[in-house]
Amino acid sequence: MTKAQEVAFDLRERINAGGLQGGDALPSESQMMGQYGYSRETIRAGVRQLVDEGLVVTGQGQGKYVREDFPAVVWNWSTLESRSRHETAVEGRTAGDQWSSAVTEEGRAPRQDITVSIVEPPKHVRESLDLPEDGLAVARKRIRYVDNRPYALADSYFPQELVTGTPLMEPRDVSAPGGVLASVGLIQVKYRDEIAVRMPTRQEAELLALPAATPIAEHTRTGYDAEGHPLRCMVTILPGDRHKILYEVSTD
């Protein structure tokens, strides 16, 4: 074991044992130099290992802190977008879209930053929506916060001709019993889900304030009508340190 590995091992053990807890500052470099008897560069190399592992994050200035755990949000994707689940939503108690309603029901505070624009969608979204190569989509992009912490990115894409003039063009929380699409006669009867696990892009990491070494799940859900026509493709970016995805699958 090198000297830097020794420093990393000792700090890691202190973190795992609870001697250093989430949000606690690590001892200063000078303090650790005195404790371990090693050079500043060795101390920095040891701490850098913990940053690369995601156990330690850099705060303002040069301070290093133990990474704080985010309370996990449990998503039951089997029922989250069930029309019947939301047809009886009580105005005020479950205000906002279905995601906001689910967070509120957990006793937590949801918030979303929403933008709406007409775009050339990413290739996999264009293919999911059966759009031509030059086809345009309405993109409803959201940064989702729980208790004022960024928790997820959710970008919904719709064929432009389907949603022009509907509330989905408004850059705010919108809702309707059974869902906004259903309220304008566009009823999703089937979903197709794809989940990829990967490291975030730089933009995703910045928008979600992700510490180093935080993987994300990319959940793509495409909704279809009774004739099999795609109505919506939603791409959700879920940081691995603050989400749990639950599915209930029938054996029929």
MIDOSE-498427 format. One record per atom (N, C-alpha, C): atom name; x, y, z. Coordinates in nm, 3 decimals, always signed. Atoms other than C-alpha are relative to their C-alpha. Layout:
BEGIN
- CA, X, Y, Z
...
//
This chain:
BEGIN
- N, +0.085, -0.119, +0.000
- CA, +0.000, +0.000, +0.000
- C, +0.089, +0.124, +0.000
- N, -0.078, -0.124, +0.004
- CA, +0.142, +0.339, -0.101
- C, -0.043, +0.093, +0.112
- N, +0.035, -0.096, -0.104
- CA, +0.142, +0.634, +0.137
- C, -0.135, +0.067, -0.031
- N, +0.127, -0.063, +0.037
- CA, -0.142, +0.799, -0.058
- C, -0.116, -0.096, +0.023
- N, +0.105, +0.099, -0.024
- CA, -0.343, +0.476, -0.045
- C, -0.028, -0.017, +0.148
- N, +0.018, +0.010, -0.145
- CA, -0.283, +0.462, +0.329
- C, -0.087, +0.114, +0.052
- N, +0.082, -0.116, -0.039
- CA, -0.428, +0.812, +0.371
- C, -0.145, -0.023, -0.043
- N, +0.135, +0.023, +0.051
- CA, -0.727, +0.722, +0.153
- C, -0.070, -0.109, +0.081
- N, +0.059, +0.110, -0.077
- CA, -0.784, +0.396, +0.343
- C, -0.045, +0.047, +0.136
- N, +0.035, -0.046, -0.134
- CA, -0.781, +0.566, +0.682
- C, -0.121, +0.092, -0.003
- N, +0.114, -0.091, +0.011
- CA, -1.018, +0.843, +0.575
- C, -0.127, -0.075, -0.038
- N, +0.116, +0.079, +0.042
- CA, -1.248, +0.592, +0.405
- C, -0.058, -0.076, +0.118
- N, +0.047, +0.074, -0.117
- CA, -1.266, +0.384, +0.723
- C, -0.071, +0.094, +0.098
- N, +0.064, -0.096, -0.090
- CA, -1.350, +0.695, +0.927
- C, -0.138, +0.039, -0.052
- N, +0.129, -0.034, +0.059
- CA, -1.628, +0.783, +0.685
- C, -0.099, -0.116, +0.017
- N, +0.089, +0.118, -0.010
- CA, -1.772, +0.429, +0.680
- C, -0.043, -0.027, +0.143
- N, +0.033, +0.023, -0.141
- CA, -1.761, +0.412, +1.061
- C, -0.083, +0.112, +0.060
- N, +0.081, -0.112, -0.050
- CA, -1.945, +0.744, +1.095
- C, +0.078, +0.105, +0.075
- N, -0.081, -0.103, -0.065
- CA, -1.653, +0.935, +1.242
- C, +0.000, +0.130, -0.078
- N, +0.020, -0.115, +0.089
- CA, -1.683, +1.167, +0.945
- C, -0.131, -0.025, -0.072
- N, +0.132, +0.020, +0.056
- CA, -2.042, +1.212, +0.831
- C, -0.025, +0.094, -0.116
- N, +0.035, -0.081, +0.115
- CA, -2.212, +1.358, +0.526
- C, -0.005, +0.148, +0.032
- N, -0.005, -0.145, -0.021
- CA, -2.140, +1.731, +0.502
- C, +0.116, +0.044, +0.087
- N, -0.114, -0.037, -0.084
- CA, -1.845, +1.719, +0.744
- C, +0.120, +0.036, -0.087
- N, -0.123, -0.036, +0.069
- CA, -1.528, +1.892, +0.631
- C, +0.111, -0.097, +0.039
- N, -0.119, +0.077, -0.033
- CA, -1.216, +1.680, +0.606
- C, +0.098, +0.089, +0.076
- N, -0.106, -0.081, -0.061
- CA, -0.923, +1.791, +0.822
- C, +0.077, +0.075, -0.108
- N, -0.077, -0.076, +0.098
- CA, -0.712, +2.055, +0.652
- C, +0.123, -0.078, -0.042
- N, -0.121, +0.066, +0.046
- CA, -0.410, +1.951, +0.452
- C, +0.111, +0.010, +0.104
- N, -0.103, -0.018, -0.103
- CA, -0.185, +2.095, +0.722
- C, -0.023, -0.095, +0.117
- N, +0.031, +0.092, -0.110
- CA, -0.365, +1.893, +0.989
- C, +0.034, -0.143, -0.038
- N, -0.029, +0.137, +0.041
- CA, -0.335, +1.573, +0.789
- C, +0.148, -0.023, -0.021
- N, -0.145, +0.014, +0.011
- CA, +0.031, +1.638, +0.714
- C, +0.061, -0.028, +0.137
- N, -0.048, +0.024, -0.135
- CA, +0.088, +1.656, +1.089
- C, -0.042, -0.135, +0.052
- N, +0.051, +0.129, -0.050
- CA, -0.126, +1.348, +1.159
- C, +0.073, -0.117, -0.063
- N, -0.057, +0.114, +0.070
- CA, +0.022, +1.121, +0.893
- C, +0.151, +0.011, -0.017
- N, -0.144, -0.019, +0.019
- CA, +0.370, +1.273, +0.864
- C, +0.042, -0.009, -0.145
- N, -0.030, +0.009, +0.143
- CA, +0.348, +1.282, +0.483
- C, -0.005, +0.139, -0.063
- N, -0.006, -0.128, +0.069
- CA, +0.401, +1.559, +0.229
- C, -0.139, +0.045, -0.044
- N, +0.127, -0.054, +0.047
- CA, +0.124, +1.786, +0.101
- C, -0.047, -0.074, -0.126
- N, +0.037, +0.067, +0.123
- CA, +0.133, +1.615, -0.239
- C, -0.055, -0.140, +0.028
- N, +0.050, +0.133, -0.035
- CA, +0.087, +1.273, -0.077
- C, -0.141, +0.009, +0.058
- N, +0.134, -0.019, -0.058
- CA, -0.210, +1.400, +0.126
- C, -0.101, +0.029, -0.110
- N, +0.090, -0.035, +0.109
- CA, -0.365, +1.550, -0.186
- C, -0.032, -0.121, -0.086
- N, +0.022, +0.120, +0.081
- CA, -0.317, +1.225, -0.378
- C, -0.094, -0.096, +0.070
- N, +0.090, +0.087, -0.074
- CA, -0.490, +1.029, -0.101
- C, -0.143, +0.050, -0.003
- N, +0.134, -0.058, +0.003
- CA, -0.786, +1.268, -0.086
- C, -0.060, -0.010, -0.140
- N, +0.048, +0.007, +0.137
- CA, -0.809, +1.267, -0.464
- C, -0.061, -0.137, -0.031
- N, +0.057, +0.134, +0.019
- CA, -0.873, +0.892, -0.454
- C, -0.146, -0.004, +0.048
- N, +0.136, +0.000, -0.055
- CA, -1.181, +0.954, -0.239
- C, -0.093, +0.086, -0.084
- N, +0.080, -0.081, +0.091
- CA, -1.300, +1.229, -0.473
- C, -0.037, -0.082, -0.123
- N, +0.026, +0.083, +0.118
- CA, -1.266, +0.988, -0.767
- C, -0.101, -0.109, +0.031
- N, +0.096, +0.103, -0.041
- CA, -1.466, +0.729, -0.570
- C, -0.139, +0.058, +0.028
- N, +0.128, -0.062, -0.031
- CA, -1.743, +0.982, -0.500
- C, -0.029, +0.011, +0.147
- N, +0.022, -0.012, -0.145
- CA, -1.699, +0.970, -0.121
- C, +0.022, +0.141, +0.051
- N, -0.036, -0.135, -0.042
- CA, -1.561, +1.323, -0.100
- C, -0.027, +0.095, -0.115
- N, +0.027, -0.102, +0.101
- CA, -1.665, +1.639, -0.284
- C, +0.075, +0.127, +0.035
- N, -0.068, -0.128, -0.019
- CA, -1.504, +1.977, -0.331
- C, -0.103, +0.108, +0.026
- N, +0.090, -0.109, -0.032
- CA, -1.679, +2.269, -0.166
- C, +0.053, +0.131, -0.055
- N, -0.050, -0.131, +0.041
- CA, -1.628, +2.641, -0.213
- C, +0.144, +0.015, +0.046
- N, -0.142, -0.012, -0.033
- CA, -1.262, +2.735, -0.215
- C, +0.068, -0.134, -0.021
- N, -0.074, +0.124, +0.012
- CA, -1.031, +2.441, -0.158
- C, -0.047, -0.106, +0.098
- N, +0.046, +0.094, -0.101
- CA, -1.231, +2.267, +0.114
- C, -0.052, -0.130, -0.060
- N, +0.051, +0.131, +0.040
- CA, -1.314, +1.897, +0.087
- C, -0.097, -0.049, +0.107
- N, +0.107, +0.039, -0.091
- CA, -1.631, +1.751, +0.240
- C, -0.046, -0.142, -0.030
- N, +0.059, +0.132, +0.020
- CA, -1.782, +1.409, +0.294
- C, -0.131, +0.018, -0.076
- N, +0.119, -0.010, +0.084
- CA, -2.050, +1.354, +0.034
- C, -0.126, -0.029, +0.083
- N, +0.127, +0.019, -0.069
- CA, -2.404, +1.391, +0.167
- C, -0.090, -0.094, -0.079
- N, +0.097, +0.089, +0.065
- CA, -2.659, +1.120, +0.094
- C, -0.131, +0.074, -0.023
- N, +0.130, -0.055, +0.032
- CA, -2.977, +1.231, -0.079
- C, -0.107, -0.102, +0.040
- N, +0.110, +0.094, -0.023
- CA, -3.303, +1.077, +0.047
- C, -0.054, -0.050, -0.133
- N, +0.042, +0.058, +0.128
- CA, -3.411, +0.838, -0.228
- C, -0.148, +0.024, -0.027
- N, +0.138, -0.004, +0.046
- CA, -3.728, +0.894, -0.426
- C, -0.028, -0.133, -0.068
- N, +0.036, +0.128, +0.058
- CA, -3.901, +0.567, -0.511
- C, -0.105, +0.023, -0.109
- N, +0.093, -0.018, +0.112
- CA, -4.068, +0.567, -0.852
- C, -0.059, -0.133, -0.041
- N, +0.069, +0.116, +0.052
- CA, -4.325, +0.303, -0.930
- C, -0.044, +0.033, -0.142
- N, +0.029, -0.037, +0.138
- CA, -4.311, +0.341, -1.306
- C, -0.117, -0.081, -0.057
- N, +0.115, +0.077, +0.047
- CA, -4.584, +0.077, -1.341
- C, -0.129, +0.078, +0.015
- N, +0.126, -0.070, -0.028
- CA, -4.846, +0.313, -1.198
- C, +0.012, +0.152, -0.009
- N, -0.016, -0.146, -0.004
- CA, -4.697, +0.663, -1.217
- C, -0.087, +0.070, -0.103
- N, +0.077, -0.065, +0.105
- CA, -4.872, +0.741, -1.545
- C, -0.131, -0.071, -0.028
- N, +0.131, +0.063, +0.014
- CA, -5.185, +0.536, -1.489
- C, -0.108, +0.109, -0.002
- N, +0.105, -0.102, +0.007
- CA, -5.484, +0.746, -1.601
- C, -0.096, -0.011, +0.117
- N, +0.097, +0.017, -0.108
- CA, -5.714, +0.594, -1.340
- C, +0.054, +0.051, +0.133
- N, -0.060, -0.045, -0.126
- CA, -5.468, +0.682, -1.063
- C, -0.017, +0.150, +0.019
- N, +0.005, -0.145, -0.010
- CA, -5.499, +1.049, -1.146
- C, -0.135, +0.060, -0.037
- N, +0.132, -0.053, +0.037
- CA, -5.859, +1.081, -1.261
- C, -0.073, +0.059, +0.119
- N, +0.067, -0.049, -0.121
- CA, -5.966, +1.140, -0.900
- C, +0.089, +0.093, +0.081
- N, -0.090, -0.090, -0.072
- CA, -5.683, +1.380, -0.811
- C, -0.079, +0.117, +0.058
- N, +0.070, -0.108, -0.068
- CA, -5.800, +1.641, -0.562
- C, +0.074, +0.130, -0.026
- N, -0.063, -0.128, +0.032
- CA, -5.731, +1.995, -0.675
- C, +0.056, +0.063, +0.127
- N, -0.065, -0.061, -0.117
- CA, -5.486, +2.167, -0.440
- C, +0.087, -0.100, +0.072
- N, -0.081, +0.100, -0.070
- CA, -5.370, +1.848, -0.267
- C, +0.101, -0.062, -0.094
- N, -0.091, +0.060, +0.096
- CA, -5.214, +1.709, -0.582
- C, +0.015, +0.093, -0.121
- N, -0.013, -0.096, +0.109
- CA, -5.166, +2.026, -0.784
- C, +0.126, -0.029, -0.081
- N, -0.115, +0.021, +0.086
- CA, -4.930, +2.008, -1.082
- C, -0.014, -0.129, -0.079
- N, +0.007, +0.119, +0.082
- CA, -4.843, +1.723, -1.315
- C, +0.014, -0.125, +0.086
- N, +0.003, +0.125, -0.073
- CA, -4.828, +1.357, -1.222
- C, +0.125, -0.020, +0.085
- N, -0.122, +0.009, -0.081
- CA, -4.467, +1.372, -1.105
- C, -0.013, +0.084, +0.126
- N, +0.018, -0.087, -0.116
- CA, -4.544, +1.666, -0.877
- C, -0.096, -0.061, +0.100
- N, +0.097, +0.063, -0.088
- CA, -4.844, +1.480, -0.740
- C, +0.063, -0.113, +0.080
- N, -0.063, +0.112, -0.068
- CA, -4.635, +1.174, -0.658
- C, +0.094, +0.047, +0.110
- N, -0.092, -0.053, -0.101
- CA, -4.372, +1.380, -0.474
- C, -0.077, +0.059, +0.117
- N, +0.082, -0.059, -0.105
- CA, -4.638, +1.571, -0.283
- C, -0.060, -0.106, +0.091
- N, +0.059, +0.108, -0.078
- CA, -4.800, +1.246, -0.174
- C, +0.102, -0.061, +0.098
- N, -0.104, +0.049, -0.091
- CA, -4.465, +1.149, -0.014
- C, +0.031, +0.100, +0.111
- N, -0.024, -0.101, -0.102
- CA, -4.480, +1.464, +0.199
- C, +0.121, +0.086, -0.027
- N, -0.117, -0.079, +0.036
- CA, -4.202, +1.636, +0.009
- C, -0.042, +0.110, -0.095
- N, +0.036, -0.120, +0.076
- CA, -4.190, +1.961, -0.186
- C, +0.059, -0.007, -0.141
- N, -0.048, +0.002, +0.138
- CA, -4.169, +1.940, -0.567
- C, +0.007, +0.140, -0.061
- N, -0.008, -0.123, +0.078
- CA, -4.064, +2.219, -0.800
- C, +0.063, -0.034, -0.134
- N, -0.055, +0.026, +0.132
- CA, -3.987, +2.229, -1.171
- C, +0.033, +0.131, -0.070
- N, -0.031, -0.106, +0.095
- CA, -3.807, +2.469, -1.402
- C, -0.032, -0.054, -0.138
- N, +0.053, +0.054, +0.124
- CA, -3.982, +2.427, -1.736
- C, +0.025, +0.095, -0.116
- N, -0.009, -0.075, +0.124
- CA, -3.900, +2.543, -2.087
- C, -0.068, -0.081, -0.110
- N, +0.067, +0.065, +0.113
- CA, -4.094, +2.468, -2.405
- C, +0.053, +0.061, -0.129
- N, -0.051, -0.050, +0.128
- CA, -3.954, +2.495, -2.757
- C, -0.029, -0.103, -0.109
- N, +0.012, +0.089, +0.115
- CA, -3.981, +2.347, -3.105
- C, +0.140, -0.031, -0.049
- N, -0.139, +0.039, +0.025
- CA, -3.667, +2.150, -3.187
- C, +0.007, -0.115, -0.100
- N, -0.032, +0.126, +0.066
- CA, -3.507, +1.889, -3.405
- C, +0.042, -0.096, +0.111
- N, -0.029, +0.085, -0.116
- CA, -3.513, +1.605, -3.153
- C, +0.123, -0.087, -0.022
- N, -0.111, +0.096, +0.015
- CA, -3.220, +1.370, -3.081
- C, -0.042, -0.119, -0.085
- N, +0.027, +0.107, +0.095
- CA, -3.190, +1.078, -3.319
- C, -0.089, -0.110, +0.061
- N, +0.078, +0.111, -0.056
- CA, -3.326, +0.813, -3.080
- C, -0.144, +0.043, +0.031
- N, +0.136, -0.050, -0.022
- CA, -3.625, +1.034, -2.996
- C, -0.074, +0.010, -0.132
- N, +0.063, -0.010, +0.133
- CA, -3.695, +1.106, -3.363
- C, -0.045, -0.138, -0.049
- N, +0.036, +0.134, +0.044
- CA, -3.692, +0.734, -3.436
- C, -0.115, -0.056, +0.084
- N, +0.109, +0.049, -0.085
- CA, -3.916, +0.658, -3.137
- C, -0.133, +0.062, -0.039
- N, +0.123, -0.069, +0.039
- CA, -4.171, +0.914, -3.260
- C, -0.035, -0.020, -0.148
- N, +0.023, +0.025, +0.143
- CA, -4.148, +0.790, -3.622
- C, -0.004, +0.130, -0.080
- N, -0.007, -0.126, +0.073
- CA, -4.058, +1.141, -3.740
- C, +0.098, -0.011, -0.116
- N, -0.099, -0.002, +0.108
- CA, -3.884, +1.207, -4.073
- C, +0.128, +0.068, +0.047
- N, -0.130, -0.053, -0.041
- CA, -3.521, +1.316, -4.064
- C, -0.004, +0.149, +0.029
- N, +0.010, -0.145, -0.023
- CA, -3.619, +1.683, -4.085
- C, -0.122, +0.034, +0.085
- N, +0.120, -0.024, -0.079
- CA, -3.920, +1.641, -3.856
- C, +0.028, +0.078, +0.127
- N, -0.014, -0.081, -0.120
- CA, -3.975, +1.879, -3.567
- C, -0.089, -0.056, +0.111
- N, +0.077, +0.045, -0.116
- CA, -4.101, +1.806, -3.218
- C, -0.010, +0.115, +0.099
- N, +0.011, -0.091, -0.113
- CA, -4.228, +2.011, -2.929
- C, +0.075, -0.064, +0.117
- N, -0.080, +0.050, -0.113
- CA, -3.976, +1.969, -2.645
- C, -0.041, +0.074, +0.126
- N, +0.038, -0.054, -0.130
- CA, -4.099, +2.020, -2.293
- C, +0.106, -0.047, +0.099
- N, -0.117, +0.038, -0.079
- CA, -3.780, +2.025, -2.082
- C, -0.015, +0.051, +0.143
- N, +0.020, -0.032, -0.141
- CA, -3.785, +2.018, -1.704
- C, +0.122, -0.039, +0.082
- N, -0.091, +0.036, -0.109
- CA, -3.532, +2.034, -1.423
- C, -0.088, -0.017, +0.122
- N, +0.091, +0.032, -0.110
- CA, -3.709, +1.867, -1.132
- C, +0.075, +0.004, +0.134
- N, -0.059, -0.016, -0.132
- CA, -3.635, +1.959, -0.771
- C, -0.090, -0.066, +0.104
- N, +0.071, +0.050, -0.117
- CA, -3.732, +1.785, -0.450
- C, +0.062, +0.068, +0.121
- N, -0.050, -0.076, -0.116
- CA, -3.703, +1.998, -0.136
- C, +0.115, +0.093, -0.041
- N, -0.094, -0.097, +0.055
- CA, -3.511, +2.251, -0.351
- C, +0.136, -0.058, -0.038
- N, -0.121, +0.063, +0.052
- CA, -3.245, +1.998, -0.453
- C, -0.029, -0.056, -0.139
- N, +0.025, +0.056, +0.133
- CA, -3.209, +1.905, -0.822
- C, +0.003, -0.152, +0.006
- N, +0.013, +0.146, -0.010
- CA, -3.325, +1.546, -0.855
- C, -0.003, -0.070, -0.136
- N, +0.014, +0.070, +0.127
- CA, -3.390, +1.472, -1.222
- C, -0.018, +0.101, -0.113
- N, +0.033, -0.072, +0.122
- CA, -3.410, +1.599, -1.578
- C, -0.105, -0.082, -0.073
- N, +0.108, +0.071, +0.071
- CA, -3.725, +1.511, -1.771
- C, -0.037, +0.080, -0.125
- N, +0.028, -0.065, +0.128
- CA, -3.755, +1.602, -2.139
- C, -0.106, -0.081, -0.074
- N, +0.108, +0.066, +0.075
- CA, -4.085, +1.516, -2.310
- C, -0.007, +0.060, -0.140
- N, +0.007, -0.042, +0.141
- CA, -4.105, +1.529, -2.690
- C, -0.132, -0.048, -0.059
- N, +0.128, +0.031, +0.063
- CA, -4.429, +1.539, -2.890
- C, +0.006, +0.039, -0.148
- N, +0.014, -0.048, +0.139
- CA, -4.498, +1.548, -3.266
- C, -0.069, +0.136, +0.001
- N, +0.046, -0.138, -0.008
- CA, -4.556, +1.916, -3.330
- C, -0.148, +0.015, -0.030
- N, +0.140, -0.017, +0.042
- CA, -4.892, +1.876, -3.501
- C, -0.099, -0.050, +0.105
- N, +0.092, +0.056, -0.098
- CA, -5.038, +1.686, -3.205
- C, -0.029, +0.094, +0.116
- N, +0.016, -0.076, -0.124
- CA, -4.987, +1.939, -2.928
- C, -0.003, +0.152, -0.019
- N, +0.009, -0.144, +0.023
- CA, -4.982, +2.283, -3.092
- C, -0.138, +0.050, +0.044
- N, +0.125, -0.055, -0.050
- CA, -5.246, +2.493, -2.916
- C, -0.054, -0.065, +0.125
- N, +0.044, +0.066, -0.123
- CA, -5.273, +2.261, -2.614
- C, +0.077, +0.057, +0.120
- N, -0.072, -0.049, -0.119
- CA, -5.166, +2.338, -2.254
- C, +0.145, -0.049, +0.007
- N, -0.138, +0.049, -0.002
- CA, -4.849, +2.135, -2.319
- C, +0.098, +0.099, -0.061
- N, -0.088, -0.105, +0.055
- CA, -4.711, +2.439, -2.503
- C, +0.031, +0.107, +0.104
- N, -0.020, -0.103, -0.102
- CA, -4.721, +2.641, -2.180
- C, +0.116, -0.039, +0.092
- N, -0.116, +0.031, -0.083
- CA, -4.393, +2.663, -1.981
- C, -0.030, +0.008, +0.150
- N, +0.038, +0.005, -0.141
- CA, -4.552, +2.580, -1.645
- C, -0.056, -0.138, +0.029
- N, +0.066, +0.126, -0.036
- CA, -4.695, +2.286, -1.451
- C, -0.141, -0.001, -0.057
- N, +0.136, +0.015, +0.052
- CA, -5.007, +2.166, -1.631
- C, -0.048, -0.140, +0.035
- N, +0.057, +0.129, -0.035
- CA, -5.241, +1.885, -1.538
- C, -0.146, -0.005, -0.043
- N, +0.142, +0.023, +0.031
- CA, -5.578, +1.735, -1.620
- C, -0.033, -0.141, +0.047
- N, +0.038, +0.136, -0.039
- CA, -5.773, +1.435, -1.491
- C, +0.029, -0.100, -0.112
- N, -0.036, +0.100, +0.101
- CA, -5.630, +1.132, -1.670
- C, +0.119, +0.039, -0.085
- N, -0.114, -0.044, +0.078
- CA, -5.344, +1.337, -1.817
- C, -0.039, +0.101, -0.106
- N, +0.029, -0.108, +0.095
- CA, -5.320, +1.637, -2.049
- C, -0.024, -0.056, -0.140
- N, +0.021, +0.057, +0.133
- CA, -5.284, +1.426, -2.365
- C, -0.141, -0.059, -0.013
- N, +0.133, +0.061, +0.004
- CA, -5.598, +1.231, -2.280
- C, -0.110, +0.106, -0.004
- N, +0.102, -0.105, -0.005
- CA, -5.787, +1.556, -2.214
- C, -0.026, +0.063, -0.137
- N, +0.020, -0.054, +0.136
- CA, -5.735, +1.657, -2.579
- C, -0.020, -0.114, -0.100
- N, +0.036, +0.111, +0.087
- CA, -5.827, +1.314, -2.714
- C, +0.114, -0.089, -0.045
- N, -0.115, +0.082, +0.037
- CA, -5.478, +1.165, -2.739
- C, +0.030, -0.096, +0.116
- N, -0.005, +0.093, -0.112
- CA, -5.498, +0.857, -2.521
- C, +0.112, -0.101, -0.019
- N, -0.107, +0.097, +0.003
- CA, -5.185, +0.657, -2.450
- C, -0.050, -0.130, +0.063
- N, +0.049, +0.129, -0.051
- CA, -5.278, +0.290, -2.412
- C, +0.114, -0.097, +0.027
- N, -0.114, +0.089, -0.019
- CA, -4.929, +0.139, -2.410
- C, +0.127, +0.083, +0.011
- N, -0.132, -0.064, -0.012
- CA, -4.577, +0.239, -2.304
- C, +0.108, -0.100, -0.036
- N, -0.121, +0.079, +0.023
- CA, -4.241, +0.112, -2.419
- C, +0.114, +0.067, +0.075
- N, -0.106, -0.055, -0.083
- CA, -3.958, +0.160, -2.171
- C, +0.137, -0.053, -0.042
- N, -0.140, +0.037, +0.017
- CA, -3.583, +0.158, -2.224
- C, +0.078, +0.066, +0.113
- N, -0.082, -0.055, -0.108
- CA, -3.333, +0.205, -1.940
- C, +0.147, -0.028, -0.031
- N, -0.145, +0.012, +0.017
- CA, -2.963, +0.272, -1.993
- C, +0.067, +0.059, +0.123
- N, -0.076, -0.050, -0.114
- CA, -2.715, +0.317, -1.709
- C, +0.137, +0.043, -0.052
- N, -0.125, -0.056, +0.054
- CA, -2.416, +0.539, -1.786
- C, +0.048, +0.112, +0.090
- N, -0.048, -0.119, -0.068
- CA, -2.205, +0.825, -1.661
- C, -0.063, +0.123, -0.065
- N, +0.067, -0.118, +0.056
- CA, -2.355, +1.172, -1.708
- C, +0.089, +0.078, -0.095
- N, -0.073, -0.097, +0.079
- CA, -2.257, +1.421, -1.971
- C, +0.038, +0.118, +0.090
- N, -0.040, -0.117, -0.079
- CA, -2.092, +1.740, -1.852
- C, -0.121, +0.090, +0.029
- N, +0.117, -0.086, -0.019
- CA, -2.416, +1.935, -1.904
- C, -0.094, -0.059, +0.104
- N, +0.087, +0.065, -0.097
- CA, -2.619, +1.679, -1.709
- C, +0.056, +0.015, +0.141
- N, -0.063, -0.011, -0.132
- CA, -2.369, +1.685, -1.422
- C, -0.014, +0.141, +0.055
- N, +0.012, -0.139, -0.045
- CA, -2.383, +2.066, -1.408
- C, -0.143, +0.033, +0.040
- N, +0.140, -0.031, -0.029
- CA, -2.763, +2.089, -1.421
- C, -0.048, -0.067, +0.128
- N, +0.044, +0.076, -0.118
- CA, -2.801, +1.828, -1.147
- C, +0.095, +0.012, +0.117
- N, -0.098, -0.020, -0.107
- CA, -2.502, +1.943, -0.938
- C, +0.052, -0.134, +0.051
- N, -0.043, +0.134, -0.037
- CA, -2.365, +1.589, -0.944
- C, +0.145, -0.001, +0.047
- N, -0.140, +0.024, -0.038
- CA, -2.053, +1.500, -0.745
- C, +0.065, -0.095, -0.099
- N, -0.071, +0.092, +0.087
- CA, -1.783, +1.307, -0.926
- C, -0.043, -0.144, +0.027
- N, +0.026, +0.144, -0.011
- CA, -1.837, +0.935, -0.989
- C, -0.146, -0.031, +0.034
- N, +0.143, +0.026, -0.021
- CA, -2.219, +0.958, -0.989
- C, -0.061, -0.048, -0.131
- N, +0.065, +0.049, +0.122
- CA, -2.379, +0.732, -1.253
- C, -0.146, +0.046, -0.005
- N, +0.140, -0.035, +0.017
- CA, -2.720, +0.810, -1.395
- C, -0.071, -0.112, -0.077
- N, +0.083, +0.086, +0.083
- CA, -3.005, +0.605, -1.537
- C, -0.074, +0.089, -0.099
- N, +0.077, -0.071, +0.104
- CA, -3.152, +0.727, -1.865
- C, -0.122, -0.085, -0.033
- N, +0.126, +0.073, +0.018
- CA, -3.515, +0.618, -1.876
- C, -0.076, +0.065, -0.116
- N, +0.074, -0.049, +0.117
- CA, -3.688, +0.656, -2.213
- C, -0.133, -0.073, -0.008
- N, +0.134, +0.058, +0.008
- CA, -4.062, +0.599, -2.222
- C, -0.074, +0.060, -0.120
- N, +0.078, -0.042, +0.116
- CA, -4.258, +0.613, -2.548
- C, -0.143, -0.048, +0.017
- N, +0.141, +0.031, -0.015
- CA, -4.637, +0.626, -2.531
- C, -0.069, -0.012, -0.135
- N, +0.067, +0.028, +0.127
- CA, -4.861, +0.487, -2.806
- C, -0.152, +0.002, +0.017
- N, +0.146, +0.006, -0.003
- CA, -5.229, +0.518, -2.894
- C, -0.047, -0.140, -0.039
- N, +0.056, +0.133, +0.025
- CA, -5.462, +0.226, -2.968
- C, +0.040, -0.054, -0.138
- N, -0.042, +0.043, +0.134
- CA, -5.347, +0.218, -3.333
- C, +0.151, -0.021, -0.010
- N, -0.145, +0.020, +0.001
- CA, -4.982, +0.196, -3.233
- C, +0.080, +0.122, -0.043
- N, -0.071, -0.122, +0.039
- CA, -4.895, +0.557, -3.324
- C, +0.065, +0.062, +0.124
- N, -0.066, -0.062, -0.116
- CA, -4.637, +0.719, -3.093
- C, -0.052, +0.142, +0.023
- N, +0.053, -0.132, -0.036
- CA, -4.773, +1.023, -2.909
- C, +0.102, +0.084, +0.077
- N, -0.094, -0.073, -0.084
- CA, -4.488, +1.115, -2.676
- C, +0.122, -0.088, +0.029
- N, -0.122, +0.069, -0.044
- CA, -4.129, +1.022, -2.595
- C, +0.060, +0.084, +0.112
- N, -0.056, -0.071, -0.115
- CA, -4.004, +1.118, -2.249
- C, +0.133, -0.062, +0.039
- N, -0.134, +0.044, -0.041
- CA, -3.635, +1.096, -2.159
- C, +0.028, +0.061, +0.137
- N, -0.022, -0.044, -0.136
- CA, -3.568, +1.115, -1.785
- C, +0.139, -0.041, +0.045
- N, -0.134, +0.025, -0.052
- CA, -3.220, +1.143, -1.633
- C, -0.009, -0.007, +0.151
- N, +0.017, +0.026, -0.143
- CA, -3.214, +0.992, -1.283
- C, +0.136, -0.029, +0.064
- N, -0.127, +0.027, -0.069
- CA, -2.897, +1.029, -1.071
- C, -0.010, -0.123, +0.090
- N, +0.004, +0.126, -0.073
- CA, -2.809, +0.697, -0.912
- C, +0.004, +0.015, +0.150
- N, -0.011, -0.016, -0.145
- CA, -2.757, +0.846, -0.566
- C, -0.128, +0.053, +0.064
- N, +0.122, -0.058, -0.057
- CA, -3.114, +0.972, -0.523
- C, -0.130, -0.059, -0.057
- N, +0.121, +0.061, +0.057
- CA, -3.355, +0.736, -0.702
- C, +0.001, -0.150, +0.015
- N, +0.023, +0.144, +0.008
- CA, -3.497, +0.388, -0.681
- C, -0.119, -0.021, -0.091
- N, +0.107, +0.026, +0.095
- CA, -3.708, +0.254, -0.967
- C, -0.065, -0.133, +0.032
- N, +0.077, +0.120, -0.034
- CA, -3.982, +0.003, -0.890
- C, -0.092, -0.035, -0.116
- N, +0.093, +0.050, +0.100
- CA, -4.169, -0.208, -1.143
- C, -0.081, -0.115, +0.058
- N, +0.085, +0.114, -0.034
- CA, -4.461, -0.442, -1.085
- C, -0.041, -0.064, -0.133
- N, +0.022, +0.068, +0.127
- CA, -4.487, -0.700, -1.363
- C, -0.091, -0.118, +0.021
- N, +0.093, +0.113, -0.006
- CA, -4.779, -0.936, -1.413
- C, +0.062, -0.121, -0.066
- N, -0.051, +0.123, +0.060
- CA, -4.696, -1.299, -1.490
- C, -0.093, -0.054, -0.107
- N, +0.094, +0.045, +0.103
- CA, -4.994, -1.328, -1.725
- C, +0.064, +0.008, -0.138
//
